Amino acid sequence: MVIDKQFYQREKLASIDQMAVGITHELKNPLSVIKGCSYLLKHTVEIEDIENDSGEEIIEIINEIDNNIESSQNIIYNLLDFSRKADKEKELINAVGLCLDSFYYLIHPP
């Protein structure tokens, strides 16, 4: 009984970690592309030396995009960090109960 609970808990944590890694991978790629495009747009506006109102407005929009990219990246890294910490959490176990359960399953196989 105790072994089953521990096994299922570890399997669940491993699944969460695997899912988090997949999600973060899928989200990081498009964010990197958006970040690169944002940089190029900002650089282009600066090179073109657009100083009228539209140039300033474009820079403000690009800065807003950059802020949201950074916020999204922080969420992604926090998700990864959480899943990895959850997977590495240590817990005390009842060694006597674990041994008794093991002996029980040896004597009474499922």
C-alpha positions in Angstrom: 0.0 0.0 0.0 2.7 2.5 1.0 4.8 1.4 -1.9 2.0 1.9 -4.3 1.3 5.4 -3.1 5.0 6.4 -3.3 5.3 4.9 -6.8 2.2 6.7 -8.1 3.4 10.0 -6.5 6.8 9.7 -8.1 5.2 8.8 -11.5 2.9 11.8 -11.2 5.8 14.1 -10.4 7.8 12.7 -13.3 4.9 13.3 -15.6 4.5 16.9 -14.4 8.2 17.5 -15.0 8.1 15.9 -18.5 5.0 18.0 -19.4 6.6 21.2 -18.1 9.7 20.6 -20.1 7.6 20.0 -23.3 5.5 23.1 -22.7 8.5 25.3 -22.0 10.3 24.1 -25.1 7.2 24.8 -27.3 6.8 28.3 -25.8 10.5 29.3 -25.7 10.9 29.0 -29.5 8.2 31.4 -30.6 9.2 33.9 -27.9 12.8 33.8 -29.1 11.5 34.6 -32.6 9.3 37.5 -31.4 12.2 38.8 -29.3 14.5 38.7 -32.3 12.0 40.5 -34.5 11.4 43.1 -31.8 15.1 43.8 -31.6 15.3 44.2 -35.4 12.4 46.5 -35.5 13.8 48.7 -32.8 17.2 48.7 -34.4 15.7 49.6 -37.8 13.7 52.5 -36.2 16.9 53.8 -34.6 19.0 53.5 -37.8 16.3 55.2 -39.8 16.5 57.9 -37.2 12.7 58.3 -37.1 12.2 61.1 -34.6 8.6 62.1 -35.4 5.6 60.9 -33.3 5.3 57.7 -35.2 8.9 56.7 -34.4 8.4 57.3 -30.7 5.1 55.4 -30.8 6.8 52.4 -32.5 9.5 52.4 -29.9 6.9 52.4 -27.1 5.1 49.5 -28.7 8.3 47.6 -29.1 9.2 48.2 -25.5 5.8 46.9 -24.5 6.4 43.8 -26.6 9.8 43.3 -24.9 8.3 43.7 -21.4 5.7 41.0 -22.2 8.3 38.7 -23.6 10.3 39.0 -20.5 7.2 38.4 -18.3 6.4 35.3 -20.4 9.9 34.0 -20.1 9.8 34.4 -16.3 6.6 32.4 -16.2 8.2 29.6 -18.3 11.4 29.5 -16.1 9.2 29.5 -12.9 7.2 26.6 -14.3 10.4 24.6 -15.0 11.9 25.5 -11.6 8.7 24.4 -9.9 8.5 21.1 -11.7 12.2 20.3 -11.0 11.9 21.2 -7.3 8.8 19.0 -7.0 10.7 16.1 -8.6 13.6 16.5 -6.2 11.7 17.0 -2.9 12.8 14.5 -0.3 10.5 13.0 2.2 10.8 10.8 5.2 9.5 7.3 4.8 8.4 4.8 7.3 11.1 2.1 6.7 9.3 -0.4 8.9 6.1 0.0 7.0 7.9 -0.2 3.7 9.6 -3.5 4.8 6.3 -4.9 6.0 4.5 -4.0 2.8 7.4 -5.6 0.8 7.2 -8.8 2.8 3.4 -8.8 2.4 3.8 -8.6 -1.4 6.4 -11.4 -1.4 4.1 -13.7 0.6 0.9 -12.6 -1.2 1.7 -11.6 -4.8 -0.9 -9.4 -6.5 
